[in-house]
Amino acid sequence: MREQLLNELQKRCREHGLEENEIFTAASLSETLQLSRNTVSQYLNEFVKKGVLVKINSRPVYFFDKKSMETVWDTTITQNIFSSFEELEASREKDFEKLIGYQGSLQTVVEHCKAAVSYPDNGLPVLLYGATGSGKSFLAALTYQYALHHKIVKSTAKFITVNCAEYANNPELLTANLFGYVKGAYTGAEENQEGLLSLANEGVLFLDEVHCLEAKCQEKLFQYMDKGIYHKVGDNEKWYRSNCRLIFATTENPQTTLLKTLLRRIPITVVVPSLKERPLQEKRELIYSMFMNEKKRIQKDIFISNLAFQTLLDFTFVGNVGEMENSIKAICAGVFVKKEQDALNIHFLDLPSYFFKTMKSVQMKTYDRESETMLPIEELHGTKKAATPLLLLYERILGVHKKNDDFLQGIERCRLLIQNFIDYMFFKEKYNVVSSNEDFLLKMLDKIYSIIMNKYSLAVSNNQIKIYSKFFVEYTKNVTDAKIWIAMHQEEVTLFHNNLQDYYPRAYRIANEVVENVELNLDVELDEMIVIILTLSFIDIDQDTNNGRIGLILCHGYSTASSISDTANHMLGSHVFDGIDMELRISIDKIVQLVDDYLKQKAPIQELMLLVDMGSLEKIYEKLAPLSDCNIGLINRVSTATALEAGNMMKQGRNVKAILEALKNNNVISTHFIEGKKRKEAILTVCATGFGTAKKISELIITSLPRTIELEVIPYDYQSLLENGLEDMIFSEYNVQLMVGTLDPEVKGIPYMAMESIMTNDEAQELYQLIGKYLDANELEQFSKNIMKNFTLSNIVNHLTILNAEKVMEDVEDIVTDLEELLEKKLSPTTKVGLYVHISCLIERMILRQEITTVEGFDALLGEHGDIIMKMKHVFSGVEMRYSVEVPYPEMYYILNYFKISDN
């Protein structure tokens, strides 16, 4: 058992990041291996004593496999127990790990430095080329530390550094200091002196600003770099030897400032990127690190306003990291001397005046010191979490897009998220009134929307313009964090962006025009997620105005269809038609595919008016007829005049069949009408305990039928219905008449019948009425008898589970009795039958290791009824022991539903 435990932990260390994660706790391991927590803790601590595992004494306590950590981190861990994860990280932080960006933008730089210093026998000369303050000196020092720790050089080896720029006016002195000199070599040379090459023997010599070396000195280096020997100044007879490694650095282009013969002897040139070229996340970490250094120096907590931090992050430091560090020291010093509070509170106005010019005009106009959000410096560390409502919206929208295989179903979920965010912005107290310093933004957006909405014949209410003015203000307050978030999710955001452009070209085009105008007029750069959100909002506007009846124009040639549709929409005063421009040689099959894709995008709709150019109608009709789920009216030889006539009648509410008749009588055109296929009626069977149980319930209903009928009985996922409601795709595919199951997913407008109602024959008339539409009187009577036989409690338990019904029902009866006593609530006979079935299925799932470990809303319930849930868990102790299972706490959520406690 000990080995099984160790193997499981080692597997987790290999497959997951070595971080504070509950999977590395004794509780998680005990749950997976079905061992008691005390036993697991005992075994883990034994491994810690043997030096096999590393223990982090935090809350909770974490355990890691030491070998895995040493392999992943490429280091040696010398102790087994740490007080915190921070202490562990600090103990392993050495060499290049101290360099922010060593695994990011500076990864290639670091690898080159490692290669240069490690190369046999005595390393390779390396040249660091980068702007002032980009970190070249720090890189050189870290390269030396790396050589020490990896025993590339002896522990006594020295790191000697010289800034050649200090000798720009006295190059002879630099040569003397570099190579050494003998007594009498020049005036003032009163004794022999070792040079820096000698002092750096067996170590590292760092020559900064090497472009300041005069040509003669560069030439003098050739001999040493080729053979490891040199002459001292004043002694051209005797050769001296040194085995030091050479690191050069320059801010100037080496190709124009260094001798070609010197460059040929430097095989590795490393370009160190400027701060502007590095990712925002690294810049964020640098700011955090520098403020933490100041915090340690002054022994005070530091807080910075969100706006001040964004300004620091946006500012272009000409002197790169060095200038940034000096600026932060100056800012802290300026606030420190005020001595107003125990902590340093850095506001936007505490920054030097030269920072203000980087602030966007819209931020300046909406700036209000009183509303500045203050952040502890510690919050700047690590990956930026979606802490603000805006970034949380970003996170959720992208999460839905990634998780949904069905793009259109995901779009509907995203639109709901946006609506929730809009509700938050509109009803939150601070958004109730437009403040004076934001009034200009509202007026500007009103003009922008008016121009664009008029162009596309869309109506946007004043409330919506007000909402989006707040939306853009919210964005300007989080613009820097939004940029970081986008950079971290760029690939996924771009994919979503491109998908939207393909599926909703018109809405995407409108959104882009709004964004371009906002950027131009408000001097603020918006990101791709704003384009995505606006595109989704314009889809919503389009769908609100179509009333289930939409128009599509298909034409060959560049912009023909789009021109007709834009003109017609403008003259009609609303958006009636979409236009799709087709290639001249496009196949009929491709045209039909375009129409089919369009219908899927717009679903659900009642009728489509399809206008096409000449020569295509007959073949399209033949291909579309067996596909359409909605009524389609086809008109050939499309023109702007025809589109206006058809669009006007569509606005009047006339159906497509009537429109075709009217147009055919008044115009020389050909038409066709395709009646949509009717959706099949269906019953959905659902179960909160899993799809398998829902499937078995459907089998019981189907086997109760005396014959096959047109009505479908479909097992369906409870969680999907709970999350998506009427937006779930099943409702566009089937006309769902009833849901039957063990727990109501509460889909608005769809009747639900609890399975216990069927079992007790209580309020089951709705099922009989629905089935009665497909059976005669004798067949319906037979169905009723079969239901009574199949839906007994014993038969249900036998059918839905693998358990012995008689034995398990004894256990379940005791559990339900204990729960009624504990919760001081008597269940009705019907509800009690439903709970019997639920707990029976629960026990089976525990045996099959299919337990529910997470439930949305459970944390809130635990906070309110924690004591009750703990006691409920104890009620199941007998079952846990008898069946060798453990019932997770989240399972209590569904049980409490039967007692109507989780609804409070």
N, C-alpha and C positions, 0 to 999 in steps of 0.2 A: 504493500500500500504506500510506503514511503517513496519508493521508486516511481510509482504511478503519479504521485503528487509532484515529485521533482520534474518528471518528464512533461507534465502539463504546464508547469510554470516556465520551463525552458522553451516550450513551444510558443507560449504567449510572448515571451521576450523576443523570440525570433520574428514573430509575425506582426507585432505591434510596436509603436514607438515607445522608447523607454521614458515614460513620463508619469505624472500623477494620474493614475487611471484605476478605477475600482476593480478592474480585472486582475490587478496585482495584489489584492487584499485576501486575507484568510477567508472572509465571508464569501467572496465570489468563488474561490477555489472549493470551499466546502459544499457550496450549492451545486457546482458542476459535478463533483466527484461523489456526491451523496454521502459525505462524511460529516461528523459533528464538527462544529467550529473549533471547539477546544482541542480536539484531536489534531486538526489541521494546524492550529497555532503551535501546538507542542512539536510536531514534526518540523515545521518551518524554522522554529527557533533552534532546534537541534542542528539543522543544516547551516544556520548562521554561525553557531559555535565552531563548526568544522571548517568554516571559511568558504563554503560552497555558495551561500547566498549572501546578499547585502540587504540589510534591514534599515528602513527609514522610520524613525520614531515620531511620525507626525500623527495627525488625526484625520482619516484612519491611518493605520500602519501599513506600509507597503513593503513587499519583498521582491527582489530581482535576482536573477541568476548572474553571479559575478563574472563567469567566463563570457557570457553573452554581452555584458556591459563593456568588458575590456575589449572585445572584438569590435563592437559597434563604435565605441568611442576611441579606439586605437590608443589605449592608455593602460596603465597599471593602477589598480585600486588597492591601496595598502591597508585599509581598515574595513570592518564588516558592518559597523553600526553608525548611523548618522542621525542627527537630531532633526534634520529637515532636508527636503530635496535641494534647497538652495545650497546647503552646506556640502552636499554630495557634488553638485555641479561646480562649486568653487574649488573643491579638492582636485577635480580633474582638469580644471581650466588652466591650460598652460600653452606655451608657444603660440601658435597661430589661432588657437581657440579664443584668445583674448582679442582678436581682430574682428570687429563687427563686419560681417560680409564675407568671412573666410569660406563659407559654404555657398555664398551667393555671387555677387558681382566680382569679388576678389579671388574666387576659387582658382582660376587659371593662373593668376599672379602668384598665389601661394604655392601651387604645384611647381611652377618654374623655379621659385626660390628654393624649395625643398630639393629639387633635382640638381640645382647648381651647387648647393653646399654639400650634397651627399655623393657627388660623382667621384669615383676613384681616379687617382690616388689622393689628390689634394684639392678636389672640387673644381669647379669651373668659374671663371670670372663672370659676373652678372651685372648688367646695367639697368637701373630703375629709372624710367623716364616718365615724368608726370609734372603737373602744375604745382606751384608753391602751395604747401599746406595739404597736399593730397595724401600724406602719410608715408613717404618714402623712408624717412629716418626710422620711423616706428617699424616698418617692414624689415629693415636691415637688422634692427635690434632683435626682432622676433626670430629672424633667420639664425642669428647667433644662438639664441636660447634653444631653438630646435636642435641645432648641432650639439649643444651641451647635453640636453636631455636624452638624445638618441645616441650618445657616446660617439658621435662622429669626430668630435674634438675632445681633448683631455679636459678634465674638470678644472685644471689650472689655466686653461687657455683664456686669453684676454680678448675683449672687444674694443678696438681702438678706432676712434672716429675723428675725422678732421674735415672742417669746412673750408674747401679750397677758396671760396669767395673772400674769406678773411685775409687772404694773402694776395688779393688781386693787384695791389699796388707794390707788392714786394715778392715777386715770384721766386727770386733766389732764396729767400728765407724759407719758403715752402719746400723747395727742393732739398735744402739742408735739413729741415725737420723731417722730411719724408725718408731720405736715404741716410741721414746721419752725416757727420763730418769729422775730420781729423784736426788736431791742433795746428793752427796756422793756416787753415784753408782760406780764411778771409779775416779781415780786421775784426777783432773781438772774439775770434775762435781760440780761446786760451787753453782748451783741453779737448780731448777726444769725446765725441758725443754720439750715442746710439740713436738711430732714426726710428720712425714709427714702424717701418717694415720689420725691424729687429724686435721692437716691443710687441708686435702682433704675431711673432713667430708661433706656429702651431695654433693660432687663433684666427680672428677675422679683422681685417682692416677695411673700414668704410670710408670712402672718399666721396663726400657730398659736394654738390656743385662742381663736378669734375670738369665742366666746360671752362672753368677758370684756370685750369692748368695750362701754362704756356707750352708751346710746341716742343721746346727742348726737354721740358720735364716729362711730357707724354712719351717722347722718344726714349728717355732714360728708363721708362717703365717697360719698354719692349723686351729688353734683355732679361729683366726679372720675370716677366710673364712667360717668356719662352723657356728659360732654363732654371729659374728660381735663384739667380745670382745677380749681384749688383755691386757697383763701386760707391764708396762714400765720397762725399764732396771733398776734394783736395787729395784724394788717393785713387789714382787711376791704375795702380799696380795690383793691389790686393783685391781679391774677390770675397764678397760676404754672401752668406746664404740665409734664406728665410722660407718657411713653409706656410706662410699665412694665406688664407683665402681672401679674395678681393671682391668687394661689392662697391659699385660705382652708382652715383645718382646724379641726375641733371634735370633742370627745368627747361633747357633749350633743346632744340631739335639736334640730336647727336649727328645726324648726317651732314649738317652744315657747320657744327661747332667743334667736332672732334676729328682728329686725323684719321684718314681711312685706314692707315696701318694699325692704329690703336683699335678701331672698331672691328677689324678682322680678328683681333685677338680676344674679343669679347663675344663668345658664341651665343650667349643668351641675353636678349634685350626684352625687358618686361615693361609694358605700358600700364602705368597705374592710372585708373580712371579718375576724373575730377568728381567732386561731390555732386555736381549737377548731372553727371552721367550715371550715377548710382540710383538704385530703386528707392522710392520714398520710404519703404519699410526700414531700410538700413539707415536712412537719414533720421527716421523716428527713433531707432535704437541708439544712434549716436547722441541725440539730444537727451534721451533718458539717461544714458551712461554719464554724460557730462554733468547733468543736474544732480545725479546721485553722488558724484565726486564732491560737488559743492555742499550737498547735504551732510556728508561725513565731515567736511572741513569745518562748517559752521555749527554743526550739532543742532540743526533745526529742521523741522519738517518743511517741505516746499510744496506749494500749490501754485498751479498756473491756470489761467483762464483758457477756455477752449479757443477763443479768438486769438489770444497771444501765441498759443502753441501753433495754431494754423499758420499764423504770420511767420513764425520762425521756420516752419517746415516749408513754406512757399518761397522764402527769401533766397536769393542767389548769392552765396558767399564767394566773392572773388578769390579770397584767400583759402577757400575750401575748408577742410576739417579744422585746420589751425585757426582760421578766422572765426569759425563757429564757436570753438572752445573759448576764445578770448571774449567774444560777444556775450556768451552765457555767464562767464565770470563777471563781466562788467554789469550785466543785468542784476545778478544776485547781489553784488556789492552795492549797487544803487538802492535796492530795496532794503538791504541789511542795515544801512546807516540810518534809515528812518526809525528803526527800533520801535515800531508801533505795536507789534504783536509777537507772540511766542513763535509763530510760524512765519515763513516768507510767503506772502501772497502776491504773485506776479500777475498784474493786469496788463491789458493791451497798451495802456498809456505809460506803463513802466518801461516799455521798449525804447531804445534810442530812436530819435526822430527819423533817421534814414530808413527805418523799417516801414514807416507809414506809407511810403510811395508804392509798396508792393500790394497794398490792400485794394481789392476790387471796389469800384465805385458803389456797387449795390451793397457791399458790406459796410462801407463808410456811412451810407445813408441810413442803414438800418441799425447801426451800432448804438448800443445802450449799455453803459457800464453796469447798471443795476441788474441787467439780465445775463451778464457774463457767467457762464457755467465754470466753476472752479474744479480742477482735476488734481488729485494727488499725483505727484510725479511717478509713483509706482504704477499707475494705470497706463503709463506710456510704454511699459515694457511688454515684450512678446507680441504675438499675433493679435492684430486689432480685432476685437470681438464686436458683434453687431449690437452695441450698447444703446445706440440712439434709435428712436422709432424708425427713422429713414433707413438706416443700415439694416435694421431688423427686417424691414420690408424687402430690401434688396435680397437679404439672405433667404427669406421664405419664398420669394418669387423664383429665384434661381433653383432653390431646392425642389420646388414643384416641377419645374421644367426638367430637371435631371432625373427625377423619380418616375415621371409619367411616360410610359411607352407611347401612349396615345396623345399626340401633340395637342389635338383640339380639346380633349378632356382636360388636359393640364392648363390650357388657356383659360377655360372657364373658372378653374380654381384660382388662377392668378388674378383674374378680374375681381373675384370676391375678396382677395387679400387687399387689393387696391381700394376697394370700397370700404373695407374695415379701417384702412389707414385714413381715408378721407373723413370717415365718421369721427375718428380720433381727433383729427385736425379741426374739424368743424365744431365739435361739441366740447372740446377741452377748454377749460375756463379761459386760458390766456389767449385763445384764438377767437373768442366770441366777438371782439370788436377790433376793427382795423385801426391800429395806432397811427398817429400822425406821421411818424417816420417811415411807415410802410405804405402810406397812401399813394405815393408816387408810383410804386410798383404795381398797385392795383390799376391805376389809370393807364400805365404803359401796357400792361397785359390786356386790358380791355380793348385798346386800339389794335394790338397785334391780333387778338382773337377775332375782332370784328372784320378785319381785312381778310384773314384766311378763311373764316367761316362763310363770308359772302362769296369768296371765290369757289368754295366747294359746296355751297348750298347746304350748310349744316347750321343747326340752331344750338347755341350754347347759352345756358341761363346765366344771369348775373351771379347767382350763388356759386356756380361751377367756376366762373372766372375768379371769384373771391377765394375759392378753395385753392385754385392753382397758384394764385398770388402767394398764399401762405405756403404752398408746397415749395415754390422757388425760394422763398425766404428761409425755409427749413433747410433747403439744399445749401444755400450760401453759408449757413452756420456749420455745415458738416462737409464742406467741399473737399478739404484736404483728406479727411478720413475716408471720404467716398473715393477719392483718387487711389488711395492705398488699397482699399477693398477691391476696386476694379482691377488694379494691377495684379492682385493675388488670385483673381478669378477670370483673368482675361480670356482664356481659351473658351470657357463655358459661356461667358457673356457674349462673346462674338458669335458662337454657334446659335444661341437663342436669338440674337439680333438678326442674323442671316435668315433663320427660319421664319421669323415674323415678316421680314421683307418679302420672302417668297409666298407666304400664305395670305398676307394682307397688304398688298402693294399700295393700295389707295390710302389706308389708314396710316401706313408707314410714311408715305409721302407727305401727308398732312402734318404728322408729328415732327418730321424733319424740318418742315417750313417754320413751325412754331419755335423749335429749338434754335434754328439759324437766326430768326428775328430777335429772340430773347438774348442770345449771345451778342448780337450786334448792338442792340440798344441798351443792354444792362452791363456790358463789359464783364461778363462772367462766362467761363467755359463749362458747359454742361457735359455730362458723361453719357455713355451708351445706355446705362440703365434708365436714365430719364427718357431717352428716345423710346425704349421698350415700354415704359409705363404709359407714356403719352399715346403710343400706338394702340395699346390695349384699351385705353380710355376712349379713343375714337372708334374702335370696333364697337364698343358699347353704344356710342351715339348712333352709329349706323343701324345697329340692330333694333334700337328703340324706335326708329322711324319707319321700319319696313312693314310692320304689322303682319308678318308672316308671308308677305308677297314681295318678291324682289325681281329686279330686271338685270339681264346680262346681254352685252353686245359683243359679238365675235366678228372680227374682220381681218382679212389678209392685209399685210403691209404695215409700214412703220407709222404708228400713232393714229391710224384711221379710226379704230374702235374707241380709243381713249378720247379723241377729239369729238366724236359724235356724242359720247356719253357726257363729257364735260359741258358741251353746249346745251344738250337737252336738260341736264340737271340744273344748269344756271337759269334757263328760261322757265323751267317748271318751279323753281324756287325751293327745291328740296332734292335730296339725293335719292334718285329712283334707280339709276342704272350704274353698273360697273362695266368697264370696258377692258377687253383682253385683246391685245394686238398679236396677230399670229404671223409666223414666217410664211412666205409665199408658197413654199413647197411642203407645207406641213401635211401629214397624213390624216385621214379621217379618224383613224384609231387614236391618234394623238389629240385631235380636237375633242373627241368623246371623253378622253381621259381628263382633259382640262375642265370640261363641264362637270364630270363626276367629282373631281377634286374640289371644285368650286362649291358644289352642293354640300360636300362634307364639311367645308369650312363654315358655311352659313347655317348648317343644320342646328335646330329643327326649323323647317319652313313649310308653308302650306303649298305655295305655288311659285313657279318660276316662269317669267316671260323672257324667252330666248330669241334674240334678233341676230340673224347671220347675213353675210353677204352672199351674192348669187353663186349657185353651183354646188352648194353644200347641203341644203336642207334635207333632201330625200335620204341620203346616206346617213346623215346624223340621226334622223328619225328612226331608221331601222336599227341603229346601234343603241340608241338611248332607251327605246321602248321597254326592254326587259330589265333596265337598271333602276329606273326612277322610283323613289319612294314618295315623291310629291307630284302634283299636277304640273305639267309643263306645256306652255303654249309656244310654238315655234313659228317665227315669221321670217320668210326669205326676202332677199333684195332690200336689206335695211337701208334707211336714209334718215337724215335728221328729222324730216317731217313725220315719217312713220314713228320714229322714237318718241316725238312730242305727243302724237295722238295716243299711242299706247300708254305712255307715262301719265298723261292727263287722266285717262280712264282708270289707271291703277290707283292714282291719288283719290279718285272718286269712290274707290272701294269695289269696283266691278271685278268679277272673277275673270280668269284668263280665257275661259271658254266663251264668255260673252264678248270679251274684247276682240277675240279672233273673228267672231261672226261680224262684228261691226266694221272691223278693218277690211275684211274680205269683201264686204259689200261696197265699200267706198274707194278701194284701191286695187290696182292690178298687182296683187301679190299672192303667193301661195303660202298656206299655213298648215299646221298639223297640231293636234291636241293629244297629249299622252296623259292618260289618267294614272295617278300614282298608285302603287301597290298599298293595300291596307295592312296596317301592322297587326300582327297576330296577338290575340289576348293571352295573358299569362298570369300565373300565380308564382310569386317568389317565395321560396322557403329559406329562412335565415336562422342563424344561431350564433350567439356571441361567443360560444365556446369553440367555434371552428367551422370551416367549410365542410369537413367530413360529416359532421352531425347534420348540417343543412341538407346534404345529399341524401342521407338516410331518411330524413323526414319526407323529402320529395318522393322517395321510393315507396314509403308507406301510403302516401296519397295516391300515387299512380297504381299501386297494386290493389287499392280499394275500388278503383274504377272497373265497372263490368266490361268495358270495351275502350278502345282507343278513341279519343275525341280531339277536336281541333285546338282545344285549350292546352297551352304549354304549362308544365309544372317545372320550374327552373330553380335549382339550388343556387344561392348567390352569397357573395361575401358580405357579411354584416358590417365590417369596418368601412368598406367602400360606400355603402349606403349611408352610414353614420356621418362620414366626412363630406360626401358629395351631394347628398339629398337628391332632389329632382334633377340636378345637373348630371347625374350619373348616366353613362351612355346606354345603359340597359333600357331606360325610359324612352329613348329615341328609336330603339330597335323593336320594342314590344309595348303593347298597350296593357300595362300592368293593372290588374283589377283588384288584387288582394296580396297581402304578405302574411305568411304563416310562420311562426317560429317560437323561440324560447324567450326572446327579449325584443322589445319594439325599437327599431332603428329610427322611428319618428320621422318618416318622410312625409312632408306636408301634402295632403290631398290623396294619399294612398292609404286605404283602410288596412288595419293590422288586426290579425286574429291570433291570440295566444294559443299555443298548442294544447295547453291545459283546458281551454274552453271546448276544444273538440273532444278531449278525453272525458270531460264531465258532461258533455252534451249541453254545455251552458253557453248561450249566445252564439251558437254555431250556425244559425240560420243563414247568415251571409254567404257561407261556403256552399250550403245546399242550394241557395238561389242561383249562385254563379254556375255551379255544376249542372243545375237543372236546365240551363239554356241549351245544353248539348245532349241531354238524356231524356227519354220519355219517362212516364210516371213509374213503370215497373223497374226500369233501369236505375232511376233515382232511389227507389226504395231499397234495391239491392246494394247500391253504393252506401246508403245509410247503415245498413246491417254490417257491411264490410268495415266501415269506419269504426263502428262500435266494437267489432271484434279485434281490429288491428290496433286501435288506439287505447287499449287498456294500459294501466301503469306498468304492470309486469311485462307485457309484450313490448312496450316502448323501451324499457330499460334493456330487455334482452336484445332488441333490434338495434338500438343506438349504441350499445356498448358491448365489450367482450366479457363483461362481468356476469357472475351468477346472480340473477335478478333477486332471488329470495334472500341470499346472504347479504348483498349490498344494500337492499332496502331496509334491513334491520339497522345497519350502520347509519344510513341516511335519516331514518326516522329519529334516531337518538340525536343526531346533529341538529335537525330542524327543531326538535323540542328544546334542546339546550340554547339554540339561537333565539327562540321566542322568549325564553326565560331571561336570557342575558339582555336582550334589546327591549324587553318589557312590551312586546307587541305581538298580538295573536294574528296569524294570517288567515285569510278566508280559505275555505277548502280548495277553491280553484287555484289561487295563488300558491298554496302549499304544494299542490300537485306539480305545478311548474317548477318550483324550487327542488322538489324531489328529482325531477328529470335533470335539472341543471347540475346538481351536486353529483349525481351518478355519472354524468358525462365528464365532470371535472376530475373525479377519481380515475376514470379511464385515461384521461389525458396525462395525469401525473405518472401513471404507470408507463405510458408510452413516451414520457419525457417531452410532452408538447405543451408545457405549462405557459401561461401568459405572464411575462415578467415586467411589462410596461403597459400602462393604460393612461391615456391623456386625461388629466383632471384628478389623477390619484393623489398627487403630492398635496394638492389643496385639501382633498378629503382627509388625508393623513394628518394634516395640520389641525383640522377641526375635530376629527373623531379618532385621534391616535390611540387613546386608551381603549376605546371600544374595539378597534381593529386588532390590537394586541390580544385582547381577551377572546375575540372571535377566532384568532389563529390558534389559541389554546384549545378551543372546542374541537378542532380537527386533529388534536394530538393522537387520539386513539386510532383514527384512520391512518395517520402518517406511520404509526408503528406497525399496524397490521399489514399494510400494503408496501411498506418500505419506501414511502414517498415523502416529499416535503411540499406543502402547499404554499406558494409564494404569497406575500402580502397583497400584491395587486389583484389577485383573484377575489379578494374580499369586496372589491369595488362593485362587481356584478351581483354578488350576493346581497349587498346592502340595497341594491336597486329594488329587490323584491320587498324590502321593508320600507321603501320610499325614504330612506335616510340620505342617500347620496344626492337626492334632488333638492334637499333643503339648502 
